[in-house]
Amino acid sequence: MPSLKDALHSYKQRITTALSSSPAADGSAPAPRTGQTGWLETSTHDSVLSEFTHFLEKGSPKGVPPIFNKKELKTLKKIFTAYANSDNSWNQKPLESYLITQVPQNGDFKALLTASLPSLWALTTYFSHWPFNTAASTPITSLTFPAFTRAIAFLSGRHYLMFTAWGHQESSFNRTTDQPVLEYIFRALATSRQAEQKSSSSTQRGDAQTSLQRDILDVLSVAQPLRDRNAKALNRTELTLAADRLSPPAPPELSDLSIPATSVLVPLLDLSIALLQKTSEFDGTPFPSTLKAKLETARTEVQGEDEVSFDTYTKLLDSEEWAENQNSVYTLYDAIAVLFNTFPNPESLKTGKTVNWVSGEEEPLYLGSLRSLGSTWT
């Protein structure tokens, strides 16, 4: 049975639709709203995600560069087409088939990849529809190429580049660290907790809804259609009404979720540890080995547990050293980025070479080359 909040949200959506389609006073159909006003009133989840994809591929008329250069986009399209199903979509099988060609060709590595496929697929589908999925919901079973592109943009280590078109910065929220992404990874992998939980307070539910609306505002800020460099962008206040209208019901509170340890988190940690071991063959810095040791400790801690709560997850994977290290903290996200960087840079795990996304020049594979934190990343 739907909650009162969900019912009210559904009722608001029906009223909005009815008002927008009501006849004018003289009985005629209302004239469609055009321009930015029309976009604010008529945009949908699908249309916003489509415009977000266009931003990732083309950048902004105001000079913000795309997330992928032309060569990388061509590579992504070639890979997607080569492994696509007959309906030109991807499910877990194409993902597995491609990634197996990218990891070292030995039985152990392939077994680790196969064991972690459900986790990798959950991450891919989550970031393909972020921020309109609330996770712990109906799983996505197939991906189109635009959805695939959005997922790779996140998972190849470029999340901060996706939000550089405005100067928004909240004192309590910082996209130049991995902290929000670690929360998204948790949500992508989590299910409702097995143990009986007390109902979340109205404050907790409000916090979850506020976080969701913030993410939607972030996407609207870069997805809004601008015809040319001189077009005036809508500010966050002007975008708020559309963000409210597009917000799905609030996601579950983090305390109500957990990651299954044995079937989900442990296989992902095993694969990540192996990826970091391989990366250390090319990366002469101490960071792959340091992060590998950290993930090995985390794996030991969760081994044998039925589920991992958000508190335990953050304790193990967020070292709380962001300020002290000027945000230069490596996390599970870096290990994931090593793997998903093989989509715009095939064979990088075999050759130890990758291509700088800005200059297009070949460079050694090292953790720092996969990051997009600009001056905050050393």
Contacts in CASP RR format, 6 or more apart in sequence:
PFRMAT RR
TARGET T0000
AUTHOR 0000-0000-0000
METHOD contacts of the structure
MODEL  1
MPSLKDALHSYKQRITTALSSSPAADGSAPAPRTGQTGWLETSTHDSVLS
EFTHFLEKGSPKGVPPIFNKKELKTLKKIFTAYANSDNSWNQKPLESYLI
TQVPQNGDFKALLTASLPSLWALTTYFSHWPFNTAASTPITSLTFPAFTR
AIAFLSGRHYLMFTAWGHQESSFNRTTDQPVLEYIFRALATSRQAEQKSS
SSTQRGDAQTSLQRDILDVLSVAQPLRDRNAKALNRTELTLAADRLSPPA
PPELSDLSIPATSVLVPLLDLSIALLQKTSEFDGTPFPSTLKAKLETART
EVQGEDEVSFDTYTKLLDSEEWAENQNSVYTLYDAIAVLFNTFPNPESLK
TGKTVNWVSGEEEPLYLGSLRSLGSTWT
2 10 0 8 1.000
3 249 0 8 1.000
5 205 0 8 1.000
5 249 0 8 1.000
5 250 0 8 1.000
6 249 0 8 1.000
9 248 0 8 1.000
9 249 0 8 1.000
13 245 0 8 1.000
16 245 0 8 1.000
20 30 0 8 1.000
20 41 0 8 1.000
20 42 0 8 1.000
21 30 0 8 1.000
22 30 0 8 1.000
23 29 0 8 1.000
23 30 0 8 1.000
24 30 0 8 1.000
24 31 0 8 1.000
32 38 0 8 1.000
32 42 0 8 1.000
33 41 0 8 1.000
33 42 0 8 1.000
35 225 0 8 1.000
36 224 0 8 1.000
36 225 0 8 1.000
36 234 0 8 1.000
39 224 0 8 1.000
39 225 0 8 1.000
39 242 0 8 1.000
40 234 0 8 1.000
40 238 0 8 1.000
40 239 0 8 1.000
40 241 0 8 1.000
40 242 0 8 1.000
41 242 0 8 1.000
43 51 0 8 1.000
43 242 0 8 1.000
43 246 0 8 1.000
44 246 0 8 1.000
45 132 0 8 1.000
45 246 0 8 1.000
45 248 0 8 1.000
48 132 0 8 1.000
48 219 0 8 1.000
48 220 0 8 1.000
48 223 0 8 1.000
48 246 0 8 1.000
49 129 0 8 1.000
49 132 0 8 1.000
49 146 0 8 1.000
49 147 0 8 1.000
49 150 0 8 1.000
49 223 0 8 1.000
50 146 0 8 1.000
51 223 0 8 1.000
51 224 0 8 1.000
51 225 0 8 1.000
52 150 0 8 1.000
52 219 0 8 1.000
52 222 0 8 1.000
52 223 0 8 1.000
53 146 0 8 1.000
53 149 0 8 1.000
53 150 0 8 1.000
54 223 0 8 1.000
55 64 0 8 1.000
55 66 0 8 1.000
55 67 0 8 1.000
55 165 0 8 1.000
55 222 0 8 1.000
55 223 0 8 1.000
56 66 0 8 1.000
56 67 0 8 1.000
56 68 0 8 1.000
56 149 0 8 1.000
56 150 0 8 1.000
56 153 0 8 1.000
56 162 0 8 1.000
57 66 0 8 1.000
57 67 0 8 1.000
57 68 0 8 1.000
57 73 0 8 1.000
57 149 0 8 1.000
58 66 0 8 1.000
59 65 0 8 1.000
59 66 0 8 1.000
59 67 0 8 1.000
60 165 0 8 1.000
60 222 0 8 1.000
60 226 0 8 1.000
61 226 0 8 1.000
61 227 0 8 1.000
61 228 0 8 1.000
61 229 0 8 1.000
61 231 0 8 1.000
62 165 0 8 1.000
62 226 0 8 1.000
62 229 0 8 1.000
62 233 0 8 1.000
63 229 0 8 1.000
64 164 0 8 1.000
64 165 0 8 1.000
64 222 0 8 1.000
65 358 0 8 1.000
66 73 0 8 1.000
67 153 0 8 1.000
67 158 0 8 1.000
67 161 0 8 1.000
67 162 0 8 1.000
68 76 0 8 1.000
68 149 0 8 1.000
68 153 0 8 1.000
68 344 0 8 1.000
68 357 0 8 1.000
69 357 0 8 1.000
69 358 0 8 1.000
69 360 0 8 1.000
71 355 0 8 1.000
71 360 0 8 1.000
72 344 0 8 1.000
72 345 0 8 1.000
72 355 0 8 1.000
72 357 0 8 1.000
73 149 0 8 1.000
75 343 0 8 1.000
75 344 0 8 1.000
75 345 0 8 1.000
75 346 0 8 1.000
76 145 0 8 1.000
76 148 0 8 1.000
76 149 0 8 1.000
76 152 0 8 1.000
76 343 0 8 1.000
76 344 0 8 1.000
77 145 0 8 1.000
79 98 0 8 1.000
79 343 0 8 1.000
79 346 0 8 1.000
80 90 0 8 1.000
80 145 0 8 1.000
80 148 0 8 1.000
81 88 0 8 1.000
83 90 0 8 1.000
83 94 0 8 1.000
83 97 0 8 1.000
83 98 0 8 1.000
84 90 0 8 1.000
84 94 0 8 1.000
85 91 0 8 1.000
85 93 0 8 1.000
85 94 0 8 1.000
85 142 0 8 1.000
87 142 0 8 1.000
88 144 0 8 1.000
88 145 0 8 1.000
89 142 0 8 1.000
89 143 0 8 1.000
89 144 0 8 1.000
90 142 0 8 1.000
90 143 0 8 1.000
90 148 0 8 1.000
91 121 0 8 1.000
91 141 0 8 1.000
91 142 0 8 1.000
91 143 0 8 1.000
92 117 0 8 1.000
92 118 0 8 1.000
92 121 0 8 1.000
95 117 0 8 1.000
95 120 0 8 1.000
95 121 0 8 1.000
95 124 0 8 1.000
96 113 0 8 1.000
96 114 0 8 1.000
96 117 0 8 1.000
98 343 0 8 1.000
99 113 0 8 1.000
99 120 0 8 1.000
99 339 0 8 1.000
99 342 0 8 1.000
100 110 0 8 1.000
100 113 0 8 1.000
100 114 0 8 1.000
102 339 0 8 1.000
102 342 0 8 1.000
102 346 0 8 1.000
102 347 0 8 1.000
102 348 0 8 1.000
102 349 0 8 1.000
102 350 0 8 1.000
103 109 0 8 1.000
103 110 0 8 1.000
103 113 0 8 1.000
103 275 0 8 1.000
103 339 0 8 1.000
103 349 0 8 1.000
104 278 0 8 1.000
104 349 0 8 1.000
104 350 0 8 1.000
108 274 0 8 1.000
109 274 0 8 1.000
112 267 0 8 1.000
112 270 0 8 1.000
112 271 0 8 1.000
112 274 0 8 1.000
113 271 0 8 1.000
115 267 0 8 1.000
115 270 0 8 1.000
115 271 0 8 1.000
116 267 0 8 1.000
116 268 0 8 1.000
116 270 0 8 1.000
116 271 0 8 1.000
118 263 0 8 1.000
118 264 0 8 1.000
118 267 0 8 1.000
119 189 0 8 1.000
119 264 0 8 1.000
119 265 0 8 1.000
119 267 0 8 1.000
119 268 0 8 1.000
120 268 0 8 1.000
120 339 0 8 1.000
122 139 0 8 1.000
122 188 0 8 1.000
122 189 0 8 1.000
122 264 0 8 1.000
123 151 0 8 1.000
123 155 0 8 1.000
123 185 0 8 1.000
123 188 0 8 1.000
123 189 0 8 1.000
123 336 0 8 1.000
124 143 0 8 1.000
124 148 0 8 1.000
124 151 0 8 1.000
124 155 0 8 1.000
125 133 0 8 1.000
125 139 0 8 1.000
125 140 0 8 1.000
125 143 0 8 1.000
125 151 0 8 1.000
125 188 0 8 1.000
126 133 0 8 1.000
126 135 0 8 1.000
126 151 0 8 1.000
126 184 0 8 1.000
126 187 0 8 1.000
126 188 0 8 1.000
127 150 0 8 1.000
127 151 0 8 1.000
127 153 0 8 1.000
127 154 0 8 1.000
127 155 0 8 1.000
127 184 0 8 1.000
127 188 0 8 1.000
128 140 0 8 1.000
128 143 0 8 1.000
128 147 0 8 1.000
128 148 0 8 1.000
128 150 0 8 1.000
128 151 0 8 1.000
129 140 0 8 1.000
129 147 0 8 1.000
129 150 0 8 1.000
130 150 0 8 1.000
130 154 0 8 1.000
130 184 0 8 1.000
130 215 0 8 1.000
131 212 0 8 1.000
131 215 0 8 1.000
131 216 0 8 1.000
131 218 0 8 1.000
131 219 0 8 1.000
132 216 0 8 1.000
132 246 0 8 1.000
132 248 0 8 1.000
133 140 0 8 1.000
134 187 0 8 1.000
134 212 0 8 1.000
134 248 0 8 1.000
134 249 0 8 1.000
134 250 0 8 1.000
134 251 0 8 1.000
134 252 0 8 1.000
135 187 0 8 1.000
135 188 0 8 1.000
135 190 0 8 1.000
135 251 0 8 1.000
135 252 0 8 1.000
135 257 0 8 1.000
136 187 0 8 1.000
136 190 0 8 1.000
136 191 0 8 1.000
136 192 0 8 1.000
136 251 0 8 1.000
136 252 0 8 1.000
136 257 0 8 1.000
143 151 0 8 1.000
152 340 0 8 1.000
152 343 0 8 1.000
152 344 0 8 1.000
153 159 0 8 1.000
153 162 0 8 1.000
154 162 0 8 1.000
154 181 0 8 1.000
155 336 0 8 1.000
155 337 0 8 1.000
155 340 0 8 1.000
156 337 0 8 1.000
156 340 0 8 1.000
156 341 0 8 1.000
156 343 0 8 1.000
156 344 0 8 1.000
156 370 0 8 1.000
157 333 0 8 1.000
157 334 0 8 1.000
157 337 0 8 1.000
157 340 0 8 1.000
157 341 0 8 1.000
157 370 0 8 1.000
157 371 0 8 1.000
157 372 0 8 1.000
158 357 0 8 1.000
158 372 0 8 1.000
159 175 0 8 1.000
159 181 0 8 1.000
159 372 0 8 1.000
160 175 0 8 1.000
160 176 0 8 1.000
160 372 0 8 1.000
160 373 0 8 1.000
160 374 0 8 1.000
161 372 0 8 1.000
162 222 0 8 1.000
163 175 0 8 1.000
163 218 0 8 1.000
163 221 0 8 1.000
163 222 0 8 1.000
165 221 0 8 1.000
165 222 0 8 1.000
166 221 0 8 1.000
166 222 0 8 1.000
166 233 0 8 1.000
166 236 0 8 1.000
168 218 0 8 1.000
168 221 0 8 1.000
168 236 0 8 1.000
170 214 0 8 1.000
173 180 0 8 1.000
173 214 0 8 1.000
174 180 0 8 1.000
174 322 0 8 1.000
174 327 0 8 1.000
175 218 0 8 1.000
176 327 0 8 1.000
176 373 0 8 1.000
176 376 0 8 1.000
177 322 0 8 1.000
177 327 0 8 1.000
177 329 0 8 1.000
177 376 0 8 1.000
178 318 0 8 1.000
178 329 0 8 1.000
178 331 0 8 1.000
178 333 0 8 1.000
179 318 0 8 1.000
179 322 0 8 1.000
181 333 0 8 1.000
182 313 0 8 1.000
182 314 0 8 1.000
182 317 0 8 1.000
182 318 0 8 1.000
182 331 0 8 1.000
182 332 0 8 1.000
182 333 0 8 1.000
183 254 0 8 1.000
183 310 0 8 1.000
185 332 0 8 1.000
185 333 0 8 1.000
185 336 0 8 1.000
186 254 0 8 1.000
186 257 0 8 1.000
186 259 0 8 1.000
186 310 0 8 1.000
186 313 0 8 1.000
187 251 0 8 1.000
187 254 0 8 1.000
187 257 0 8 1.000
189 259 0 8 1.000
189 264 0 8 1.000
189 265 0 8 1.000
189 268 0 8 1.000
190 257 0 8 1.000
190 258 0 8 1.000
190 259 0 8 1.000
190 310 0 8 1.000
191 257 0 8 1.000
191 258 0 8 1.000
191 259 0 8 1.000
191 260 0 8 1.000
192 252 0 8 1.000
192 256 0 8 1.000
192 257 0 8 1.000
192 258 0 8 1.000
193 256 0 8 1.000
193 257 0 8 1.000
193 258 0 8 1.000
193 307 0 8 1.000
193 309 0 8 1.000
194 258 0 8 1.000
194 306 0 8 1.000
194 307 0 8 1.000
195 307 0 8 1.000
197 255 0 8 1.000
197 256 0 8 1.000
200 208 0 8 1.000
200 252 0 8 1.000
200 253 0 8 1.000
200 255 0 8 1.000
200 256 0 8 1.000
204 253 0 8 1.000
204 255 0 8 1.000
205 250 0 8 1.000
205 253 0 8 1.000
206 250 0 8 1.000
207 253 0 8 1.000
208 250 0 8 1.000
208 251 0 8 1.000
208 252 0 8 1.000
208 253 0 8 1.000
208 254 0 8 1.000
209 247 0 8 1.000
209 250 0 8 1.000
211 251 0 8 1.000
212 247 0 8 1.000
212 248 0 8 1.000
212 250 0 8 1.000
212 251 0 8 1.000
213 243 0 8 1.000
213 244 0 8 1.000
213 247 0 8 1.000
216 243 0 8 1.000
216 246 0 8 1.000
216 247 0 8 1.000
217 236 0 8 1.000
217 239 0 8 1.000
217 240 0 8 1.000
217 243 0 8 1.000
220 239 0 8 1.000
220 242 0 8 1.000
220 243 0 8 1.000
220 246 0 8 1.000
221 233 0 8 1.000
221 236 0 8 1.000
221 239 0 8 1.000
224 233 0 8 1.000
224 234 0 8 1.000
224 239 0 8 1.000
226 233 0 8 1.000
254 310 0 8 1.000
255 309 0 8 1.000
255 310 0 8 1.000
255 311 0 8 1.000
257 310 0 8 1.000
258 307 0 8 1.000
258 308 0 8 1.000
258 309 0 8 1.000
258 310 0 8 1.000
259 265 0 8 1.000
259 307 0 8 1.000
259 308 0 8 1.000
259 313 0 8 1.000
260 306 0 8 1.000
260 307 0 8 1.000
260 308 0 8 1.000
261 302 0 8 1.000
261 303 0 8 1.000
261 304 0 8 1.000
261 305 0 8 1.000
261 306 0 8 1.000
261 307 0 8 1.000
261 308 0 8 1.000
262 304 0 8 1.000
262 305 0 8 1.000
262 306 0 8 1.000
265 302 0 8 1.000
265 308 0 8 1.000
265 313 0 8 1.000
266 299 0 8 1.000
266 302 0 8 1.000
266 303 0 8 1.000
268 332 0 8 1.000
269 295 0 8 1.000
269 298 0 8 1.000
269 299 0 8 1.000
269 302 0 8 1.000
269 332 0 8 1.000
270 299 0 8 1.000
271 335 0 8 1.000
271 339 0 8 1.000
272 295 0 8 1.000
272 332 0 8 1.000
272 335 0 8 1.000
272 336 0 8 1.000
273 292 0 8 1.000
273 295 0 8 1.000
273 296 0 8 1.000
273 299 0 8 1.000
273 335 0 8 1.000
275 335 0 8 1.000
275 338 0 8 1.000
275 339 0 8 1.000
275 349 0 8 1.000
276 288 0 8 1.000
276 289 0 8 1.000
276 291 0 8 1.000
276 292 0 8 1.000
276 295 0 8 1.000
276 335 0 8 1.000
276 338 0 8 1.000
277 288 0 8 1.000
277 292 0 8 1.000
278 349 0 8 1.000
279 288 0 8 1.000
279 338 0 8 1.000
279 349 0 8 1.000
279 365 0 8 1.000
279 366 0 8 1.000
279 367 0 8 1.000
280 288 0 8 1.000
280 289 0 8 1.000
280 292 0 8 1.000
281 352 0 8 1.000
282 352 0 8 1.000
282 364 0 8 1.000
282 365 0 8 1.000
282 366 0 8 1.000
283 364 0 8 1.000
283 365 0 8 1.000
283 366 0 8 1.000
283 367 0 8 1.000
284 366 0 8 1.000
285 366 0 8 1.000
285 367 0 8 1.000
287 330 0 8 1.000
287 366 0 8 1.000
287 367 0 8 1.000
287 368 0 8 1.000
288 367 0 8 1.000
290 330 0 8 1.000
291 330 0 8 1.000
291 331 0 8 1.000
291 334 0 8 1.000
291 335 0 8 1.000
291 367 0 8 1.000
294 317 0 8 1.000
294 319 0 8 1.000
295 317 0 8 1.000
295 332 0 8 1.000
295 335 0 8 1.000
297 316 0 8 1.000
298 316 0 8 1.000
298 317 0 8 1.000
301 312 0 8 1.000
301 316 0 8 1.000
302 308 0 8 1.000
302 312 0 8 1.000
302 316 0 8 1.000
317 331 0 8 1.000
317 332 0 8 1.000
318 331 0 8 1.000
319 329 0 8 1.000
319 331 0 8 1.000
321 329 0 8 1.000
322 329 0 8 1.000
326 376 0 8 1.000
326 378 0 8 1.000
327 373 0 8 1.000
327 376 0 8 1.000
327 377 0 8 1.000
328 376 0 8 1.000
328 377 0 8 1.000
328 378 0 8 1.000
330 367 0 8 1.000
334 367 0 8 1.000
334 370 0 8 1.000
334 371 0 8 1.000
337 370 0 8 1.000
337 371 0 8 1.000
338 349 0 8 1.000
338 365 0 8 1.000
338 367 0 8 1.000
338 370 0 8 1.000
339 349 0 8 1.000
341 348 0 8 1.000
341 354 0 8 1.000
341 365 0 8 1.000
341 370 0 8 1.000
342 348 0 8 1.000
342 349 0 8 1.000
344 355 0 8 1.000
344 357 0 8 1.000
345 354 0 8 1.000
345 355 0 8 1.000
347 353 0 8 1.000
348 354 0 8 1.000
348 365 0 8 1.000
349 365 0 8 1.000
351 365 0 8 1.000
352 364 0 8 1.000
352 365 0 8 1.000
353 362 0 8 1.000
353 363 0 8 1.000
353 364 0 8 1.000
353 365 0 8 1.000
354 362 0 8 1.000
354 363 0 8 1.000
354 364 0 8 1.000
354 365 0 8 1.000
354 369 0 8 1.000
354 370 0 8 1.000
355 361 0 8 1.000
355 362 0 8 1.000
355 363 0 8 1.000
356 362 0 8 1.000
356 363 0 8 1.000
356 369 0 8 1.000
363 369 0 8 1.000
368 377 0 8 1.000
371 377 0 8 1.000
END
